[in-house]
Structure formats: structure tokens, C-alpha cells
Amino acid sequence: MGSYPLLESIGDPAQLRRLDRKQLAELASQLRSFIVESVSATGGHLSANLGTVELTIALHYVLRTPEDRLIWDVGHQTYGHKILTGRREVMRRLRQKGGMAGFPRREESAYDAIGTAHSSTSISAAIGMAVAARRRGDDRRVVAVIGDGALTGGMAFEALNNAKQANANVIVVLNDNDMSISENVGALNNYLAKLMSGRFYAATRRTAEKMLSVTPAMKELAKRFEEHAKGMLTPSTLFEEFGFNYTGPIDGHNLDVLVDTLNNVKRLEGPQFLHVVTRKGHGYKLAEDDPIAYHGPGKFDPGIGIVKAKPAADARPRPTYTQVFGEWLCDMARADPRLIGITPAMREGSGLVRFSQEFPERYFDVGIAEQHAVTFAAGLAVEGMKPVVAIYSTFLQRAYDQLIHDVALQNLPVVFALDRGGLVGADGPTHHGAFDFSYLRCIPNITVMAPADENECRQMLYTAFTLETPSAVRYPRGTGPGAEVRQEMKAIPIGRGELRREGKRVAILAFGAMLEPALQAAAELNATVANMRFVKPLDRDLVFRLATSHDLIVTVEENVVAGGAGSAVQEALAAEDFAVRVFALGLPDRFVEHGDPAQLLADCGLDAAGIVRSVRERLAGGARAGKAA
């Protein structure tokens, strides 16, 4: 690593607060360089972290962390925070197994006030902490830093609406990284922000309110004049309508302005809203020019930047499941004008870039608003459209009531393209798609499919689109086994699996991406393998047929065992009084940590070796298959 003398002298924020303010700019420079160097070696989130360097320093310089609570919404912009709170040395194992998480975690540090990784939760948590502090008589400030994208989430506005009623001493910092601010306008707004957050302004306002309270008509006139004047000089008074005292916007890369304004704001009582303008990738030109590409890069050379790997000359490029979905979506849209594509702020991640360009009038990015995305799709379906909601498995959890109440209960033909099913790797437990089989299969009316390869993914998406009922196609992150993707689209018979290998004694029922390791294990065990394809409706005929001819049924899924596909098989067999032994392999009843996906699967016993080991442990003894007497 490079030499960072000032940064290396900071082991915790208390040492940061002992620095002279003139040293903060140099600290910011070293911190930014260290983040670029660290992330280039491990991969991780870059653009967002570079944009919050000065804000992070200013917050820890002004606040008494960890006594004052600091909450980061989403949390992928907290590398600077982690480095300044004693975790600089463990950055070398960022998002690796046994290493530091990429998001705030309470177990990791006292400075991580609450765990975050999904969006729009910070203000609610901050209000709760502030109310608890007041009830205990604790003198502390609670600050929530929320990105502008996270402010599109409805939960954030629910919290804003509650702050005044809760009488919470909270500071909400809006990290607005989507707005440019010119030199002149920026200087004016910085001056106004300091003035409006100062104690003189606040005291004058309180005195004026007391004086005018005896003449309501004059008080109302003064209030309207103030709002009109502030409206001419600052952005919308929306947040003041929620009961917040609004300050800003200020330059989020000007440490002097940040420190002065935060010092003023933290002295004020009641809900405070500080609008800070930053730029993603700030200070590293490559990330500034393309913040999306540098949002979550893998390893790269900081001097050169991201270089796309060239495929071997004799290698056929393997599309990711996300790319298969993106291609299918465009093909299907050309074939059916009723198709509408919807994403909750995940255009790139869910593979909708090309669709958004080719079909802009049928593409809707609703922001980080999963609940709205699902009910919006329901409204479209009611009026004869065929909506496709592209969403990560972990994020559909946020719209579960809408999935049940607005789609499934009304039996509407909404297709859920469920990306990132199973273990996703470095983002860890907040992003693993570990629960979707369980939370989907218990819902009436819905069809749940799990493709075993790329071509099956395309055909299942088409199958789902042909249905007049709710459906979900759940596929993993990354590439598949390399199956050729056929352009012709053909519907798969609903609720029908297929035998992929004939063997003896043991039948392995594989769901989705687990087919490949199941086939590898079966070759060593001489076992039968079924590609089940459907979690709901389950191919009961195939299950019963295998149960009558094998000693042991083994289900394999990249989902929690509790309530998953294996549970569906066990329920079906129990209902028909089969006495065959059934063993379910899947994710354990705990949150799986971050790390390399292949290693995590092996740790969970879901690679070929793990399947073989588990089966052999259960082969000795046992009753012969057949129905119980």
C-alpha cells in the first residue's frame, strides 16, 4: 500500500477531532487515495465512497461518535467511515470470507449504529434512537445520512412524516449526488446555509414567533413572507412542510462549509434537514466520468482503470442469466406490444439497459420503490397489459404484501423476473436471495419456476409470459453451465420436471442451478437425478414415481431448507403416506456471510462434494421405499 502518514495516525474519530482544521483537506486527499488503492485490489463499491469522503470526515469531526449515533442509509458508501473508525488495516480483506463487510454491521464496530444495506431505512431508525435517547435522558445527536436515490423509497417519507410528531432531535443529511452546483450559486447557498443554521437566526425566529403569537393575522403574514423569501433563495420547502428545519444546499466537498454548518445544525432542537451536494467518484476522474461503471467494480489497476477482459479466441462467450433475461425481454416486447418492463432503480443490474433504449415508452424505472413497482404492475395487468417486474430476490421481500394483496389475491398476470436467487457472494446476507422459494410457494395462484441453465431460463420466461396468472422465474447471479440459448421460444408444460440421469437407490431432486452439482455428485453415487424445474406446482407424479423405486430421496436447492422446495416434496410424500426416507439439502437456518459464492456453497454442503458426503452419511440402513401400511 502507499504511504498515508496523516491517515495512518488516525485510529479512531477521537484522534481525528484533535486535528487542526487546516489538516482536514490533506486527510481527505489521503483517504480518497487509500480508498481507490484498496478497492482496486479487492473490488467493491467505489463511486459512492469517493463522493462521501469530505462528508464522512466532517461528520466524525463535529459529532461525538460513537456516543452520537451515525446511520448510513444503504451503507455501500461507508468505506471512509470504516477506515476512520479503526478498520483501516482490514480493508485488504474487504467483502472476503472472514473479512470486513461492505456494509455497516453492529457486530463489527460500535461506530456502526445499526446495520444497513437495503435502502430508505435510516430515518426511521434515527427517529427510534432519538426517542429512546430522550426517554433515557441521554444527551446525544442522531444523524441519518441518506442518498438521494434512497429518498425515493416510500419508507423514507413515512419516517419524515413522523419526525415532528415524535419530537425527535434528529439530523437528516441528504447526500444529493445527482445535482451540479456552480461556483457562484454554490457560494451563495453556502453562505445562506450557514446563516440559516446559526444560533442567531434560530433565536431571532423564536423571539419573533413569541411576539407575533398575540396577533395571529400578523404571524400568518410573517410566516408566508419567510416561506416566500426562503423559496426564492433555497430549494423547495417540502421538508419544512414535514416539520423539519431545512438547511442547504451546501457543497459537500468543501470541508470548511461542512464543518461550520454541521456545528450550527447540531445545536438546534427538533428535526433538522441538511441538504449536501456531492459528486459520485469525486477526485478520481475515471469514476467521475463513469460513476455507474465504477459503482461496484472488481479488481483493477488504478492508473489504467477498468479493462474488460477479452474472451479466449476459441471460447464461446457465456451470457449471464441477467443478459439472457435482457435479450428475452426485448424479443418478447417485439412480439407482444402489451409487454411493459418495470424495475425499482436497477436498470443495469437487472439487465434492462437495451430494453430501455429500444422501448423507452414501455420502460419504467420507478426508483427505489419496490412496493409501488409491484402494485403499479397490478394496475397495468388489470387494464390488459402484460407487466414484467425485473427485481432482485432480496428486494422483492420489501413488497411482499403487495405481491399477495395486489397481485396474487386478484390472480393478475404479472411476471416476476427474480434475479440474484441464491447466494450472491461479496454483498453478503443482506443481498443473498435465500428465502424466495419459501415465501413464494406458500402464496395461492402463483407459479414458481427455477431454470437449471441459460436456455431453460429463456423458455421459462416465455412460459411465464403466456400465463394469465402470477408467475416468477427465479435465476442466480452470473453465468450458467453454458447451455446454448435457442432463439425459438417454446412453453414448458406447467408443473413438469424431467429425468436427467437414471441410477439406483438414491434419487436427487435438483431445483434450479443445483442441477449441475447434483449431476456431478450422481456420477460418483450412481444416483438418479431429476431436474424439477417447478417449485410450484410441484411435479408430484415424478416425485411419487421416484419414491416408489428408490431408498432415499434427496432434494437440493439454493434456498433455506425451512419451507423451501424440499419441504414441498416432503409435504407431498407425507400427504400420500409414503415411507421413503427424504433428506433436504439447502441453505442453513442462519444468515450466510459474505465471500466467494463457490466457497460459500461448499461451506453449506451444496457443491458436488458436499452432496456426495451428505448422501453417503445417510445411505446405511433405512426402510425400503413404498407406501406405509
FILUMBA-154676 format. One record per residue: residue in one letter; x, y, z of N, C-alpha, C in turn. Coordinates in steps of 0.1 Angstrom, whole numbers, plus 5000, padded with zeros to 4 digits. Layout:
N
AXYZXYZXYZ...
This chain:
629
M500949885000500050005000500950125000G500350244995501150364995501350425009S501950535009502250605022501250705025Y500550695037499550785041499750825055P500750915058501150945072500051005080L499351095075498251155083497151065085L496750985075495650895077496050785086E497250735086497750625094497850675109S497850805112497850855125496450855132I495450825124494050825129493550685131G493550645144493050515147491550515151D491050635155489650645158489250795157P487950825157487550965155487951065165A488251015177488751105188490051165183Q490951085177492151135172491951235160L490951205152490551295141490151425146R489451435157488951555163490051645169R491151585172492351655177493151725166L492851695153493551765142493151905141D494051985136493752125133492952125120R491952215119491052215107491852225094K492952295095493752305083494252175077Q494352075086494851945082493751855075L492551895076491451805071491451785056A491851895049491951875034492951775030E494151775037495151675034494651535038L493951525049493351395053492451345043A491651435037490651395027491351345015S492451405011493251364999493751225001Q494351205013494951075016493850965017L492750995023491650895025491150855011R490950955002490450924989491450834981S492650864982493650784975493750644981F493650634994493650505001492450414996I491250484995490050404991490250354977V490750434968490950394954491950274954E493050284961494050184961493450054967S492750064978492149944985491149874976V490149954970489149894962489649834950S490749894944491249834932491949704934A492249674947492949544950491949434954T490749474958489749384963488449374955G488149484948486849504943485949564954G484849624950483949684960483249804954H482549874963481849994958482850114958L482950184948483950294947483350434945S482550454935482050584932481350654944A480450584950479750644961480650674973N481650594975482650614986483450744984L483950754971484750874968483951004970G482650994967481751114968481451154983T481751064992481351105006482651125015V483751135009485051155017484951275027E484751395021484751515029483551505039L482351465035481251455044481551365056T482151245053482551155064483451215074I484451285069485451345078484751455086A483951535080483251645087482251595098L481551485095480651425104481351375117H482451305115483151255126483951365134Y484351475126485051585133484051665142V482851675138481851755145481151675156L480751555152479951475162480851405172R480251355183481051275193480751125191T481051085179480850935177481750855185P481350745190480050675188478950715197E479250805207478150845216477050915208D477351005199476451045189476250935179R475050915175474750805165474850845151L475550775143475650805129475150685120I474150705113473450605105473650635090W474050535083474350545068473250465061D472450535053471450465045472050385034V471550275031472150175021473450125027G474350215029475650175036476750135027H476650135013477750105005478750225003Q478450335010479350455009480050475022T480250365030480850375043482250335044Y482950315033484350275034485250375042G485050505039485750615046485450605061H484150595064483750575078484450465085K484450355078485150235084486650255086I487250315076488650345077489050435089L488150535091488450635102488050585115T487350475116486850415129487650285132G488950285129489750175133489850055125R489350055113489249935104490149955091R491050045092491950065080492649945076E493249875085494049755082493249645076V492049625079491249515074490549545061M490849665055490349695042490949595031R492049545034492649445025491849325023R490949295033490049175031488649215031L488449335024487049385022486149285014R485049255020484049165014484449025010Q485548985017486048855015485648765027K485648635026485248545037486148575049G485548595060486248625072486748765074G486548845063487048985063485949085066M486249215063485249315066484149325057A482949345062481749355054481749485046G481049485034480949605026479849705031F479149675041478049755047478249765062P477649865068477749875083477149755090R477749705100477349595108477549625123R476549605131476749635145477749545152E477849415147478749325153480249365150E480449445140481749485135482349595143S481549695147482149815153481049885161A481449955172480550035180480150155172Y480850195161480650305153479550285143D479250155140478150115131476850105140A476150225140475050235150473950125147I473750095134472749995130473149945117G472849815114473149755101472249805090T472849845079472049885067472649825055A471849805045472249755032471049775022H469849755026468649795019468449945021S467750005012467650155012466450205021S466550325024465450405029465050375044T465950315051465650275065466250365075S467150455071467950535081467150625089I466250695083465450805091464550745101S463950625098463150555108463950515120A465150455117465950415128466450525136A466750635129467250755136466250815146I464950815141463950865150463750775162G463850645160463750555171464850575181M466050595176467150615185467050745193A466550855186466450985192465350985203V464250915200463250905210463750825223A464450715220464950635231465950725239A466750805233467750885240467050985249R465951045243465251145251464551075264R464050955262463450895273464450855284R465650825280466650795290467450915295G467151025289467851145294469251165288D469551085277470851095271471051215263D472151285264472451395256473351355244R472651325233473351285221472551325208R473351345198472751375185472651245177V471551235169471351125160471351175145V472251125137472351175123472051055114A471251085104470950985093471451045080V472350975073472851015060472150935050I471351005042470550925032470850985018G471150895008471350934994470150974988D470251054977469051094970468250984964G468950874960468250764955467350694965A467950684977467150624988465950704992L466050834990464950924993463650894984T463850824974462650784965461850674972G462450604982461750494988460650554997G459450494997458350545005458550535020M459350445024459650435039460350555044A461150625036461850745040460850855042F459850865034458850965035457950935047E457650815050456850775061457650825074A458950805074459750855086459751005087L459951075075459951215076458651275081N457551205078456151245082456051225097N456751135103456651105117457551185126A458651245121459651305129459151415138K458351505133457851615141456951565152Q456051475149455151415159455951345170A457051275166457851205176458751305184N458751435180459551535187461051485188A461551435176462851375176463951475173N464951475181466151555178467051485168V466651485155467451415145467951505135I469051475129469551545117469551455105V468851495095468851415083469751485073V470851415069471751475059471451405045L470951485036470651435022471951445014N472551335011473751335003473251334988D473151444983472551464969473651464959N473851344953474951334943474551334929D473351404926472851404913472651544908M473051644916472851784912474251854911S474351934900475652014899475352144906I476452204911476252334918477452424913S477052534907478152624902478852704913E479952764909480752834919479952944925N479253034917478553144923477353104931V476553014925475352964932475752894945G476852814944477352744955477752834966A478452934963478953024973477753094980L476753134973475653204978474853104988N474652984983473952884991474752845003N476052835002476852805014476752915025Y476753045020476553155029475153145036L474153125028472753125033472653005043A473252895040473152775048473752805062K474952865062475552895075474652995083L474153095076473253195082472053135088M471353045080470052995084470252885095S471452825096471652725106472152785119G472552915119473152975130472252995142R472853015154472053035166471353165166F472053265159471353405159470053395151Y470153325140468853315131467853245139A468153125146467253045153466653125165A467453205172466953275183466053395179T466453455168465653565163464253515159R464253395152463053345148462153305160R462653245170461853215182461253345189T462153445190461653575196460553635187A460653635174459653685166458353605167E458453475168457253395169456553425182K457253445193456553485206455853615205M456553715198455953845197454753845188L454753765178453653765168452553675172S452753595183451753495186450453565192V450653685197449453765202448653815191T449153825179448453875167448453775156P447553675156447653565147447753605132A447053715128447053755114448453795110M449153875119450453915116451453795116K451253695125452053575125451953505112E450753485107450553415094451153495083L451053625083451653705072453153695073A453753695085455253685086455653545081K454953445085455253305081455253295065R454253355059454253345044455353425038F455653545044456753615039458153545040E458353475051459553395053459653285043E458553215041458553105032458753155018H458253265014458353325001459853364999A460453425009461853475008462753355007K462553255016463453135015463253055002G461953054997461752984985462453054973M462653184973463453244963464953214963L465353184975466853174977467253034978T466452944982466852804985465852704978P466152574978465252484971463852474979S463052384974461652374979461652364994T460552414999460252405014459552275017L459552175008458852045011459251995024F460551995028460951925040460552005052E460352135051459852215062458352185064E457652145053456252105055456151985063F457151905063457251785072457551815086G457951935089458351975102459851995104F460551985094462051995095462452135093N463552175099464252305096465252275085Y464952325073465752295061467052385060T468152325058469452405056470052355043G470452445035471152395023470652455010P471052404998472152304997473552364999I474452285004475852325005476752234998D477952274995478952204988479552094997G479251964993479651855001481151825000H481851894992483351874991484151994997N483452085003484052195010484052175025L485152135030485252095044484952205053D485352335050485152445059483652465060V482952465049481452485049480752375056L481252255054480552135060480752145076V481952175080482152175095481452285101D481452405095480752515101479252495102T478652445091477252415090476852305100L477552195100477252085109477352135124N478352215127478452275141477252355144N476652425135475452505137474252425139V474052325129472852245129472752155141K473852105146473852015157473352085170R473452215171472952285183471452315183L470852295172469452325171468552215176E467452245181466452145186465552105175G464951985177463951935167464551885155P463751835146464151775133464851875124Q466051835120466851925111467151845098F467151925087467351865074468451945067L469651875065470751935058470951875044H470951965034471051925020472451945016V473151835013474551845009474751784995V475351864986475551824972476951774970T477051644966478351584963478351524949R479451474945479651414932480151274933K479451184927479951044928481351034921G482250964927483550944921484551064922H484151164930484851284932486351264935G487251324927488651314930489351204922Y488651114916489251014907488551024894K489151084884488551124872487851014865L488450894865487750784858486350754864A486250754877485050734883484050854882E484650974882483751094879483151084865D483851034855483351034842482350924839D482550814847481650694845481350634859P480550704867480250654881479450524881I478750494871478050364870478950254869A479950264860480950154858481750134870Y482050244877482850234889482050224902H480750194901479850184912480350064921G480549944914480949824921481949744913P483049804910484049734901484749614908G485249524900486149424905487549474907K488549394907489849444908490249514895F491149624897491549704885492849774889D493549824879494749904880494350044882P494550114893494150254895494650344884G495850324879496450404869495750394855I495250274853494650244839493150244840G492550194851491150184852490650044849I489350034847488649914844488949874830V489449754828489649704814488849574813K487949574803487149454801488049334796A487849224802488649104799488249054785K489249024777488948964764488748814765P487648764759487448614759488548554750A488848424754489848354746489348334732A490248334723489948324708489048204705D489248094712488547974709487347954718A487048054727486048034737484748094732R483648024734482248084731481848164743P481548294741481148374752479948324759R479948314772478848264780478048384786P476748394782476048504787475648484802T475448584809474948574823473448554822Y472848504833471448494834470748624832T471348734837470848864836470748904821Q471848874814471848904799470848824792V470648694796469648614789468248684791F468048724803466748794806466548924797G467649004796467549124789467349104774E467948994768467648964754466248914753W465748834762464448774761463448894762L463648984771462749094773462549174760C463649204753463549274740462849194729D463149064728462548984719461048974721M460648954734459248944737458549074735A459149184737458549314735458249334721R459149294712458849304698457649214693A457549104700456449014696455049054702D455049124714453849154721453849294726P453049384720453049524724452549554737R451949454744451349464757452449464768L453649414764454649394775455149534780I455249544793455749664800456849624809G458049684808459149644817459249744828I459449684840459449774853460649734861T461349834866462449804876462449904887P462749864899462949954910464350004911A464750094902466150154902467250054899M467049954892468049854889468249824874R468249934866468349914852469549834847E470649874852471949804848471949664855G471749664868471849534875470949424870S469749464866468749364862468649344847G469549414839469649384825468649454816L468249574820467249644812467749764803V469049774802469649884795469149894781R469349774774468949774760467449794758F466649734767465249744766464849894768S465449964777465150104780465450194768Q466450144760466850224748465850194736E465550064734464750024723463250054725F462750044738461350064741461150164752P461650284750461550384761460150414766E459150404758457750434762457150314770R457850194769457350084777458250044788Y459250134791460150104802459950204814F459850154826459550234837460550194849D461450294852462250284864461550364875V460950304885460150364895460950424906G462250414906463050444917463150334928I463750364939463850264949462550254956A461550194949460250184954459550054950E460049944957459649814953458149794955Q457549844965456149834968455349894956H455750014953455050084942455250004929A456449944926456649874914455649754912V455449684923454549564922453149614920T452649714928451249754926451049824913F452049904909451949964895451749854885A452549744886452349634877450949574878A450449564890449049514891448049604884G448249734885447349824878447449804863L448649794858448849764843448149634839A448249534847447649404844446149404844V445549484853444149494853443549554840E444349644834443949704822444449634809G444849514810445149434799446649434794M447549504802448949504798449549374804K450849344800451549224805452849274811P452749314823453949374830454949264834V456249304833457349214837458149304847V458149254860458949324870460249254872A461349324868462649274870463249324883I463449234892463749264906464649164912Y465549204921466449104928465549034939S465848914941465148834951465148904964T466248954969466249014982465449144983F465149214971464449334971462949304970L462549194964461149154964460549134978Q461449104987461049085001460349215006R460749335001460249465005458849485000A458349404991457049434985456149304987Y456349234998455649115000454149135001D453649235008452249255010451649284996Q452349364988451849404975451749274966L452749194967452749064960451548984963I451148974976450048894980448748964977H448549094982447349164982446949214968D447949264961447549334949447749254936V448549144937448749064925448148924927A448648854937448248714938446748694941L446248774951444848764955443948794944Q444348884935443548914923443848844911N444848744912445248654902445548724889L446448824890446848904878448048854872P448148864858449248814851450548904851V451148904862452448974864453548874864V454548904856455748814856456848884865F457348804874458448854883459748784878A460648864872461948804868462848824880L463148724887463748724900465248694899D466048804898467448794897468148774910R469448724910470248704922469548614932G468948504927468448404936469648314941G469548284954470648214960471748304966L472948244967474048324973474748414963V474848544966475348634957476848674959G477348634970478848654972479148764981A479948864976480548964985479649054992D478449074986477449164993476849105005G476948975007476648915019475148895023P474848875036473548825040472448925037T472749055035471649145032471149135017H471949065009471649064995471548914990H471848814998471548684993470048654990G469748594980468348554977468048424983A468048414996467948285003466548245006F465548325004464248295010463048285000D463348314987462248334978461448204975F462048084974461247964973460247954984S460747984996459847975008458748075009Y459048205006458048305007457148304995L457548244983456648244972455748124971R456248004975455447884972454247874982C454247954992453047955001451948044997I452148114986451148214981450248144970P448948144972448048084962448148154948N447848084938447748134924449048154917I450248154924451448194917452148064912T452848074901453647964895455148004897V455947914903457347944906458247854898M459147904890460047824882461447854885A462347754883463747774886464547704875P465147784866465847724855467247674859A467547564852468847494855469947544846D469647614835470647664826470147784819E470947844810470547964803469347944794N469347844786468247824777466947794784E467047724795465847694803465347824809C466247924812465748054817464948124807R465448124794464748194784463348134781Q463347994781462047934778461047944790M461547954802460747974814460148114814L460948214810460448344810459348354800Y459448294788458448284778457148214784T457448104790456248024796455548114806A456248184815455648274825454748384818F455348434807454648544800453348494793T453248364790452048314783450948294793L451248284806450248264816449348384819E448148354823447248464827447048474842T448148424849448148424863449548474868P449748504881451048544885452148444884S453348484881454448384879455748444883A456748364887458048404890459048314884V460048364878461248294873462448334880R462948244888464048274897465348214893Y466348304890467648264885468748324893P469948264892471048314900471848424894R472748474901473748574896474748504888G475248574878476448534870476048434859T477048364854476848274843476348134847G475748064837475247924840476247824835P475847704833476747594828477147604814G476547694806477047714792476047654782A474847634785473847574776473647674764E473447624752473147704741471747764742V471647894741470347964742469647964728R468547894727467847884715466948004713Q466948064701466148184698464648144699E464248034693462847994693462347974708M461248034710460648024724459547924724K459547834733458547734734458247714749A456947714752456447704766456747564771I457147564784457347434791456147394798P455747264797454547224804454547254819I453447314823453447364837453447244847G454347264857454447154867455047024863R455947034853456546904848458046914849G458746824856460146814856460646724846E461946684847462446584837463546504844L463646384840464746294844466046324836R467146354843468346384836469346274837R469146184847470146064848469345954856E469545834851469045714857470145644866G469745624879470645554888469945454897K470545424908469945324917469945384932R469045334939468945364954468645504957V469445604952469245744956468745824944A467745904947467245994937467446144941I468146214934468446354937467446444929L466646524937465746614930466346754931A466846804920467546934919466647044915F466747154921465947274918466847384913G466647434901467347544895468847514893A469747604897471147594894471847484902M471147414911471747304918471747174909L471247184897471247064888472647024885E473547124882474947094878475647014889P475747064901476446994911475746864914A474446854913473746724915474146624905L474346664893474746564882476146514885Q477046614889478346574893478446474904A477646504914477546414926476946274922A475946274913475246154909476246064902A477146114894478046034887478945954896E479246004908480045934918479245844926L477945874928477045794936476245694928N476245704915475345624906473945654910A473545774911472245814916471345864904T470045864906469145924897469046074899V468946154889468846294890467646344882A466746424889465646494883465846644883N465646704871465646854871464146884873M463846934885462446954889461747074882R462547174879462047294871461047384879F460047314884458947394891458947374906V459047484913458847474928457347474931K456547544923455147544924454547564910P453647474905453247354911454347244910L454447174921455447064921455046944912D456046884906455746764898455546644907R454346634912454046524922454246384916D453746374904453846244897455346194896L456246284893457646244892458146214906V457746294916458246264929457746134934F456446094932455945974936456545854929R456845874916457445764908458845734914L459645834917460945814922460945764936A459945804944459845754958459545604958T458845544948458545404948459645324943S460745384938461845304932463145334938H463245414948464545454954464445444970D465545424976465645414990465645554997L466245644990466545774996466245884985I465445984989465146094981465946214987V466746284979467546394983467146514975T466646624982466346744975467446844977V467746914966468947014966468447144961E468547244969468147384965469047484971E469147604964469947714969469047814975N468347764985467347844993467347785007V466847855017466847795030465947665030V466447575038465647445039464247475044A464147555054462847585061461847635051G460847555048459747605039460047605025G461247555021461647565007461147454998A461847424987461347324977461447184983G462447154991462547034998461347005007S460847115014459647105022458447065014A458347125002457247094993457246944990V458446884987458546744984458146654996Q458646695008458246625020456746625023E456146745021454746755023453946675014A454346665001453646584991453746434994L454846394998455046255002454346215015A454346305024453646275037452146275035A451646355026450246355023449746225017E450646155010450246035004450745915012D451245935024451745825033452945745027F453845815020455045745015456045725027A456645605028457545585039459045595035V459245655023460645665018461345775026R462645755028463445855036463645975026V463546095032463746215024464746305032F465646355025466646445031466746565023A466646685029466646805022467946885024L468646915013469846995013469547135009G470047235015469847375012470647465021L470247585021470947685029470547665044P471447685053471147655067470247765074D469847735086468947825093469847925100R470548005093471348115098471648205086F472048325088472448415078473848385073V473948355060475248315054476048445052E477348445056478248555055478648585041H479348695039479848735026481148655022G481448645009482648575005482448524991D483348444986483348394972482148294971P481248314961480048224961480348074961A481348034953481647894952482047844966Q482847924973483347874986482147874996L481247974995480047975004479147855001L478947814989478247694985478847574991A480147564990480847454996480747445011D480847555017480647565032479247515036C478247545027476947495030476647355025G477647285020477447155015476647145002L476647244994475847254982476747244970D477947204971478747164959478747014957A479246964946479246824944479746744955A480946784960481546704971480646704984G480046814987479146824998477946734997I477346734985476146644982476546494984V477746454978478146324980478346284994R479046375002479246355016477946335024S477046415021475746415029474946285025V474946245013474246125008474846005015R476145995014476845875020476645855035E476445975042476245965056474845905059R473945905049472645865052472245735045L473145675038472845555030472745435038A473445425049473445295057472045275063G471545155061470245125068469045195061G467845185068466745255063465745165057A464445205056463345125051463345135036R462845025030462645025015461445115012A461545175000460545274995459245204994G458145284994456845234992455845305002K454545295000453545355008453545285022A453345355032453145305045451845225046A451845115054450645035056449645115063
